[in-house]
């Protein structure tokens, strides 16, 4: 760990690794901020099972956030520091329950601080569902890559892939996948095609965040062991399909339309994973929801997208 990072950690009044019982499982959560009086931001990462960029191993890595907010970094059960086999008995509601338990624990630690959520992708499903039950506790939500409905297997994806060098045979196999009996092979085929042939995940012209810095930061983290680092990508979600079956049949349109708490959605203009087109249609006319589209950004946030996240959190706190 370098000198600058050590100085950042030493200068934070809040810098603690907790073990909370969330949904019946003991899980590690890092809480970090410059001052005890700052507003709290709970991070709900994507995946399921991909705790990047904000994870338990990020102590001292993001002063641009921790100077302004008390950041709560949680590797959701099944990945990173909380690796655990996620078999097909797991449901979305079980992760919603864990999230509710986390919010309750953080409010116990910081009862007077305003509490916000920052969610990405899969985490946005949790943010919507939790918000409907705890809107009296959550002051606002910022999302990058809001999931709504018809993930992967929809005409927008098929049209995008049909304009690429993907073979007609593979495109037909993707179109014919049975989402009622989805397999990991099916999911890998469609996600791999989007990643390789389109800007849906990672825009080719994106001004990218410094991923090398984040990876090195995790490798040298005081809170991560080698197995935790490996479990950022290869983890307990490897063979799970139960969560994906739910996600592929999910429709959050009505849930989004009934949100009353400030809810800022930031989308990449080329995102067809959490379809920007679908998000704009689903949130049209909402008084509580705002949508900002970032050019040259896909489902993975570009540097300008992360700058927009910081600005959105700042604006929300000022309300």
LUMLO-775048 format. One line per field, with one value per residue (C-alpha): x, y, z; residue in one letter. Coordinates in Angstrom, 1 decimal. Layout:
x = c(X ...)
y = c(Y ...)
z = c(Z ...)
kekol = c(a ...)
//
This chain:
x = c(0.0 1.5 2.1 -0.7 -3.3 -2.0 -2.4 -5.9 -6.9 -5.2 -7.1 -10.5 -12.4 -14.5 -12.6 -14.0 -14.5 -17.6 -19.2 -23.0 -25.5 -27.4 -30.3 -28.9 -25.3 -22.4 -20.9 -18.0 -18.9 -16.4 -17.5 -15.3 -15.5 -13.6 -16.0 -18.6 -21.1 -21.1 -24.1 -24.0 -24.0 -24.6 -23.2 -25.2 -22.9 -23.8 -23.5 -25.1 -21.7 -19.4 -18.2 -16.5 -15.5 -16.7 -15.9 -14.7 -11.2 -11.4 -10.3 -8.5 -9.0 -11.7 -11.1 -13.2 -16.1 -15.0 -14.1 -17.8 -19.7 -19.4 -19.2 -20.6 -18.9 -20.6 -19.5 -22.9 -23.1 -21.4 -18.5 -15.3 -14.8 -18.2 -17.7 -20.3 -22.0 -25.1 -27.1 -30.5 -32.4 -31.4 -34.0 -34.0 -36.1 -33.3 -30.9 -33.6 -33.8 -30.0 -30.0 -32.7 -30.7 -27.6 -29.6 -30.8 -27.3 -25.9 -28.8 -27.9 -24.3 -25.3 -28.8 -28.6 -27.0 -29.0 -28.8 -28.5 -28.0 -25.8 -26.6 -25.3 -27.1 -28.3 -27.9 -30.6 -33.1 -32.4 -32.6 -36.1 -37.4 -35.9 -37.0 -40.6 -40.3 -37.9 -38.7 -38.9 -35.2 -33.7 -33.3 -32.5 -31.0 -28.5 -28.3 -26.0 -27.5 -31.1 -32.6 -36.2 -37.4 -36.8 -33.1 -30.9 -33.7 -35.4 -35.6 -33.2 -30.4 -31.3 -31.3 -27.9 -26.3 -27.8 -25.7 -22.4 -20.2 -21.9 -22.7 -26.3 -26.2 -25.2 -27.8 -30.5 -29.3 -29.6 -33.1 -34.3 -33.0 -35.8 -35.8 -38.1 -35.3 -32.3 -28.8 -25.4 -24.3 -27.2 -26.4 -22.7 -23.5 -25.7 -23.6 -20.4 -21.8 -22.9 -19.5 -17.5 -19.6 -21.3 -20.9 -23.5 -21.2 -18.0 -18.1 -15.1 -14.6 -15.2 -12.9 -12.4 -11.8 -8.3 -9.1 -5.4 -5.4 -8.5 -7.1 -3.8 -5.6 -7.6 -4.4 -2.7 -5.8 -5.5 -8.9 -8.6 -6.7 -5.8 -8.9 -11.1 -9.5 -10.1 -13.7 -14.3 -14.8 -14.7 -17.1 -20.2 -22.4 -20.7 -23.4 -26.4 -29.4 -32.2 -31.5 -31.3 -34.6 -36.2 -34.4 -35.3 -39.0 -38.8 -40.7 -40.0 -42.1 -44.9 -42.4 -40.5 -43.7 -44.7 -41.4 -41.7 -38.2 -35.6 -34.2 -31.5 -30.8 -27.6 -27.4 -24.8 -26.1 -25.1 -26.3 -28.5 -28.0 -29.8 -31.5 -31.4 -34.3 -36.4 -35.4 -36.5 -39.8 -40.5 -39.7 -41.4 -43.6 -42.2 -41.9 -39.3 -37.1 -34.5 -32.6 -29.2 -27.7 -23.9 -22.4 -19.9 -20.7 -22.2 -23.3 -19.9 -19.5 -17.0 -15.0 -17.5 -20.3 -18.6 -18.1 -21.8 -22.5 -20.5 -22.3 -25.7 -24.9 -23.7 -26.9 -29.1 -27.5 -28.0 -31.8)
y = c(0.0 3.3 6.4 8.5 5.8 5.4 9.2 9.1 6.3 8.0 11.2 9.6 9.9 6.9 3.8 0.6 -3.0 -4.4 -7.9 -7.6 -10.4 -9.7 -12.1 -14.7 -14.6 -12.9 -10.5 -8.0 -4.3 -1.5 2.0 4.9 8.7 11.9 12.9 11.3 14.1 13.5 12.0 8.2 6.5 2.7 1.2 -1.7 -3.2 -5.0 -8.5 -10.4 -11.0 -8.3 -5.9 -3.4 -0.6 -0.2 -3.2 -4.1 -3.9 -0.2 1.4 4.6 4.3 6.8 10.1 11.9 10.1 9.6 13.3 14.1 11.1 8.2 5.4 1.9 -0.8 -4.2 -7.3 -8.9 -12.5 -14.8 -12.6 -10.8 -10.8 -12.5 -15.4 -18.1 -20.6 -19.1 -22.1 -22.1 -21.8 -18.1 -15.5 -11.7 -11.2 -12.8 -10.1 -7.5 -8.7 -8.5 -5.0 -3.9 -5.4 -3.5 -0.2 -0.9 -1.5 1.6 3.7 2.3 3.5 6.9 7.7 11.4 11.3 11.4 8.1 7.7 4.8 4.5 1.4 -0.1 -2.6 -5.5 -3.3 -1.0 -3.9 -4.0 -0.2 -0.1 -2.9 -1.6 2.0 0.9 -0.5 2.0 5.3 6.9 6.1 6.7 10.3 9.6 7.2 7.5 4.7 4.0 1.4 0.9 -2.5 -2.4 -5.4 -7.7 -8.2 -9.5 -11.3 -8.4 -6.9 -4.1 -6.6 -8.8 -5.8 -4.6 -8.0 -8.5 -5.5 -7.1 -9.9 -12.4 -15.5 -16.0 -19.4 -17.9 -15.1 -17.6 -19.6 -16.5 -15.7 -19.2 -19.4 -20.5 -18.0 -20.2 -22.8 -20.6 -22.1 -20.5 -21.4 -19.3 -16.4 -16.5 -16.7 -13.5 -11.5 -12.5 -11.5 -8.1 -7.6 -8.6 -7.1 -4.0 -1.0 -2.3 -3.1 -1.1 1.7 1.5 5.3 5.6 7.6 4.8 4.9 3.7 0.1 -0.7 1.5 -0.2 -3.7 -2.8 -1.2 -4.4 -6.5 -4.3 -3.7 -4.1 -5.8 -8.3 -11.5 -13.2 -15.4 -12.3 -10.7 -13.9 -14.0 -10.5 -12.3 -16.1 -16.7 -18.4 -17.1 -19.2 -21.8 -19.9 -19.5 -18.9 -15.2 -14.8 -16.6 -14.0 -11.1 -12.3 -12.3 -9.1 -5.9 -2.9 -0.4 -0.1 0.0 2.9 4.8 4.8 6.2 9.4 9.8 11.7 9.1 10.0 7.6 7.9 5.8 5.2 6.1 2.8 0.6 -2.2 -4.4 -2.0 -0.6 3.2 3.3 1.2 3.3 6.6 5.1 3.6 6.8 9.3 11.7 10.8 13.7 11.9 10.4 12.2 10.6 11.7 10.1 10.0 10.0 7.3 5.1 1.7 -0.5 -0.2 3.5 5.7 8.3 11.0 8.7 8.4 12.2 12.5 10.1 12.3 15.4 13.7 12.7 16.2 17.7 15.3 16.1 19.9 19.5)
z = c(0.0 -1.1 1.1 -0.4 0.4 3.9 4.4 3.1 5.4 8.4 7.6 7.6 10.9 9.9 8.6 10.0 8.8 10.4 10.4 10.3 10.2 7.0 6.1 8.4 7.1 8.7 6.2 6.1 5.4 5.1 6.3 5.4 5.4 6.2 9.0 11.2 10.2 6.5 4.7 4.2 0.8 0.7 -2.4 -4.1 -6.8 -10.0 -11.2 -9.5 -7.8 -9.3 -6.5 -8.8 -8.4 -4.8 -2.6 0.8 -0.5 -1.4 1.9 1.0 -2.8 -3.5 -1.6 -4.2 -2.6 1.1 1.4 0.8 2.0 4.5 2.0 2.8 0.7 0.9 -1.1 -1.4 -0.2 -2.7 -3.8 -2.7 1.0 1.5 -1.0 -0.5 -2.8 -4.2 -5.2 -6.9 -3.6 -3.5 -4.6 -5.3 -2.1 0.0 -1.2 -0.6 3.0 3.3 2.0 4.5 7.3 6.1 6.1 9.6 10.8 9.2 10.7 14.1 13.6 12.2 13.4 12.6 9.2 6.0 4.1 0.3 -2.0 -5.0 -7.1 -10.4 -12.7 -10.5 -7.5 -9.0 -8.6 -4.9 -4.6 -6.2 -4.0 -0.8 -1.5 -1.5 2.0 3.5 1.8 5.3 5.9 2.4 1.4 -2.3 -4.8 -7.6 -10.1 -13.0 -15.4 -14.2 -14.9 -15.8 -17.9 -20.9 -20.2 -23.0 -24.9 -26.7 -30.1 -29.4 -28.6 -31.6 -33.9 -32.6 -32.9 -36.4 -37.6 -36.4 -37.6 -35.2 -37.2 -38.2 -36.5 -33.1 -33.5 -34.1 -31.0 -28.9 -30.2 -29.5 -25.9 -23.5 -20.7 -18.7 -18.5 -19.0 -18.7 -17.8 -21.4 -22.8 -20.6 -21.5 -25.2 -25.2 -22.8 -24.6 -28.0 -26.7 -25.1 -28.1 -31.0 -29.6 -27.4 -25.1 -22.2 -22.8 -25.4 -27.6 -27.5 -23.8 -21.6 -19.2 -15.4 -14.2 -13.8 -13.3 -10.2 -8.8 -9.4 -7.8 -5.0 -4.3 -4.5 -1.8 0.3 4.1 4.0 1.2 1.0 -2.2 -2.2 -1.7 -4.8 -6.8 -5.6 -7.2 -10.5 -9.9 -7.0 -5.6 -8.4 -11.0 -11.4 -10.2 -12.5 -10.1 -9.8 -13.6 -14.1 -11.9 -13.6 -17.1 -16.1 -14.0 -14.9 -12.6 -14.6 -12.1 -9.2 -10.8 -11.6 -7.9 -6.5 -4.6 -3.2 -5.4 -7.8 -10.3 -13.1 -15.2 -18.3 -21.0 -24.5 -25.9 -23.0 -24.3 -21.2 -18.9 -22.0 -22.0 -24.4 -22.0 -19.0 -20.7 -21.7 -18.2 -16.3 -18.7 -16.7 -13.2 -10.8 -8.6 -11.3 -13.4 -16.3 -17.6 -20.6 -21.0 -24.5 -25.4 -22.4 -22.2 -19.3 -17.7 -16.6 -18.3 -16.4 -17.4 -16.1 -12.7 -12.6 -13.2 -10.3 -8.0 -9.2 -8.8 -5.2 -4.5 -5.9 -4.1 -0.7 -1.4 -1.8)
kekol = c(x x x x x x x x x x x x x x x x x x x x x x x x x x x x x x x x x x x x x x x x x x x x x x x x x x x x x x x x x x x x x x x x x x x x x x x x x x x x x x x x x x x x x x x x x x x x x x x x x x x x x x x x x x x x x x x x x x x x x x x x x x x x x x x x x x x x x x x x x x x x x x x x x x x x x x x x x x x x x x x x x x x x x x x x x x x x x x x x x x x x x x x x x x x x x x x x x x x x x x x x x x x x x x x x x x x x x x x x x x x x x x x x x x x x x x x x x x x x x x x x x x x x x x x x x x x x x x x x x x x x x x x x x x x x x x x x x x x x x x x x x x x x x x x x x x x x x x x x x x x x x x x x x x x x x x x x x x x x x x x)
//
